[in-house]
Amino acid sequence: MFPLPVHEENKKTVLWLIAIATIVRLFFASQVELGNDEVYYWTYALYPDWSHFDHPPMVGILGQLFSLNLFLTNDFFLRLGSIVISAISTWYIFRIGKKIKDAQAGLYAAFLFTGSIYCSIISGFSFSPDAPLVFFWLLALDAMIDFLPKEIITAKERKKIIWFGIVAGLAMLSKYQGAFLWIGVFVFVILFNRKWLKEFSFYLAGLISFVLLSPILIWNLQNDFISFTFHGNRVAPALEIRPDYFFTEIFGQVAYNNPVNYVLIVIALIALFKKKDFIKKEYSRILLTMAIPLWAVFTSFSIFRSTLPHWTSPAFIALILIGAVYWSGESANRERVFFWIKFSAYFLFGLMVVAFYIINYSPFQLGKNSDVANFGEYDFTQDLYGWNQIGTAFKTIAEREEKKGTMPIGSDVVSNKWFPGAHLDFYAVHRLHRNLFLVGDLNDIHKYAWINRERGGLKKGDDYYHIAVSNLPHDPNGLLKNYFEKIEPIDTVEIKREGKIMRYAFFYRLKNYKGTFVNPLPGQ
């Protein structure tokens, strides 16, 4: 057989990369229980709305689509949408790299993208708002490469910017960081190509994005703009400068985007700012205007407030492309360079294997183990393990209690926070066709304030169950005593991994609800 042309060989390699990464993700999706964010976003699919307390609605829509409106109810199908669109996203970053330079740059971009913990796990595997955000972000970036630098604007470019308006609007319906797509476009237009300011299609695209994000605005208008208030409070500058927050953010950015990726990107950026000629100026400008504003805004917040590193991570998608273009030009050391490009993905795969073992099979307790009340506290693996065991235990205990007559048949459950409340709801309560209610302030119960209303609210005089877990310790006698006449312990269940106790689940009767909880819905 004749050897494939270089660009076809690279295309074939990317398709193999996508296939292998997808198979690995599908396997892990079938074997690892959902994390606390994932089960919380399940409620977005369970109770769809124009928007939600802490995020726009797209992640819920994604869950509905790939679970056939929750007809397929297990962990695997909730994650399936993220995995499928991650495969498409990997192809798109290859395509963008090929447009910017060549198929070799696209290949390197696909490997670096796959090696990123944010791109491959947080948005590529987990059921989270970042999955559709990254997907639409790449569609938007692909369009920007085609229309933004053009000096002569034709019907082709006008169609591209209209398409950009659509996918940018969908990105904003996925997560609020999607707004930085338009910020990047405005920065580029003002600095480098003001001809777009005279184009009607530019404003039409903006109008389309605004119409698409209008559900968020409508919902917030109906709910005292609670989403914007909530997120505004998370990033509002404080009076005290906190270097520890800042360095935690920087360290998190390195970790979330893979230390190998980070080093490769930094070297490429140094070369770019030294004016090495490895990427066309119009493309470097687009990529930097897509990266710098988002990175600078959220990193600056970390000087004063505790932030989460994945807030800046979409900025690194553009930086991955700069790194890929730079390293694809290193022809003198191509084998060594490609080794490190591939090592990014291999390194992540190794981390996944280790994490899989620790989460599902490790007999070692990584948290506290001195006291039953807080056994397993600070063990991060507890977030992804043991919830099915708790669900099985609750089914057995509820059947026993209701058969004895100590609890009414079909009694619902009360908890006090969105985590572990959503876990208990997904793995224990909803599966038995019961309701879970959360009591507490809005910052503790989040969307459950609206779910409480949808489920009819707590009924005065009724009895409820309560489930507590030792890795998230609390005393129900302190938290719930104002709401119930009596709180009675029922049972304590050992949650084991490989025969070793990892934590405890505590089950209680909550007798005779007093009717004293005021559901903290905005405007009420």
VENMO-V119493 format. One record per backbone hydrogen bond with DSSP energy under -1.0 kcal/mol. CO is the residue of the C=O (numbers start at 0). NH is the residue of the N-H. If there is no record, write none. Layout:
{{CO;NH} {CO;NH}}
//
This chain:
{{4;8} {5;9} {6;10} {7;11} {8;12} {9;13} {10;14} {11;15} {12;16} {13;17} {14;18} {15;19} {16;20} {17;21} {18;22} {19;23} {20;24} {21;25} {22;26} {23;27} {24;28} {25;29} {27;31} {34;38} {35;39} {36;40} {37;41} {39;42} {41;45} {42;46} {54;51} {56;60} {57;61} {58;62} {59;63} {60;64} {61;65} {62;66} {63;68} {66;70} {66;71} {67;70} {73;77} {74;78} {75;79} {78;82} {79;83} {80;84} {81;85} {82;86} {83;87} {84;88} {85;89} {86;90} {87;91} {88;92} {89;93} {90;94} {91;95} {92;96} {93;97} {94;98} {95;99} {96;100} {101;105} {102;106} {103;107} {104;108} {105;109} {106;110} {107;111} {108;112} {109;113} {110;114} {115;119} {116;120} {116;121} {117;122} {120;124} {120;125} {125;127} {127;130} {128;132} {129;133} {130;134} {131;135} {132;136} {133;137} {134;138} {135;139} {136;140} {137;141} {138;142} {139;143} {140;144} {142;146} {143;147} {146;149} {153;157} {154;158} {155;159} {156;160} {157;161} {158;162} {159;163} {160;164} {161;165} {162;166} {163;167} {164;168} {165;169} {166;170} {167;171} {168;172} {170;174} {172;57} {174;177} {175;178} {176;179} {177;180} {178;182} {179;183} {180;184} {181;185} {182;186} {183;187} {184;188} {185;189} {186;190} {187;191} {192;195} {193;196} {194;197} {195;198} {199;203} {200;204} {201;205} {202;206} {203;207} {204;208} {205;209} {206;210} {207;211} {208;212} {212;215} {212;216} {213;217} {214;218} {215;219} {216;220} {217;221} {219;224} {222;225} {224;228} {225;229} {226;230} {227;231} {228;232} {229;233} {230;234} {231;235} {241;245} {242;246} {243;247} {244;248} {245;249} {246;250} {247;251} {248;252} {249;253} {250;254} {251;255} {252;256} {254;257} {255;117} {257;261} {258;262} {259;263} {260;264} {261;265} {262;266} {263;267} {264;268} {265;269} {266;270} {267;271} {268;272} {269;273} {270;275} {271;274} {275;277} {279;283} {280;284} {281;285} {282;286} {283;287} {284;288} {285;289} {287;291} {290;294} {291;295} {292;296} {293;297} {294;298} {295;299} {296;300} {299;302} {300;303} {300;304} {302;241} {307;310} {308;311} {311;314} {312;315} {313;316} {314;318} {315;319} {316;320} {317;321} {318;322} {319;323} {320;324} {321;325} {322;326} {323;327} {325;328} {326;329} {328;330} {330;333} {332;336} {333;337} {334;338} {335;339} {336;340} {337;341} {338;342} {339;343} {341;345} {342;346} {343;347} {344;348} {345;349} {346;350} {347;351} {348;352} {349;353} {350;354} {351;355} {352;356} {353;357} {354;358} {355;359} {356;360} {356;361} {367;375} {371;374} {373;376} {375;378} {376;367} {378;381} {379;382} {380;383} {383;32} {385;389} {386;390} {387;391} {388;392} {389;393} {390;394} {391;395} {392;396} {393;397} {394;398} {395;399} {396;400} {397;401} {398;402} {399;403} {400;404} {400;405} {407;410} {411;464} {412;436} {414;438} {416;420} {417;421} {419;423} {420;424} {421;425} {422;426} {423;427} {423;428} {424;429} {428;431} {428;433} {429;432} {434;412} {436;414} {440;443} {440;444} {441;445} {443;417} {444;447} {445;448} {446;449} {446;450} {447;451} {449;453} {450;454} {451;456} {452;455} {458;461} {461;512} {463;509} {464;413} {465;507} {467;505} {468;471} {474;477} {474;478} {475;479} {479;482} {482;513} {485;510} {487;508} {490;506} {492;504} {494;501} {494;502} {496;499} {499;496} {502;494} {503;469} {504;492} {505;467} {506;489} {506;490} {507;465} {508;487} {509;463} {510;484} {510;485} {511;484} {512;460} {518;520} {520;523}}
//
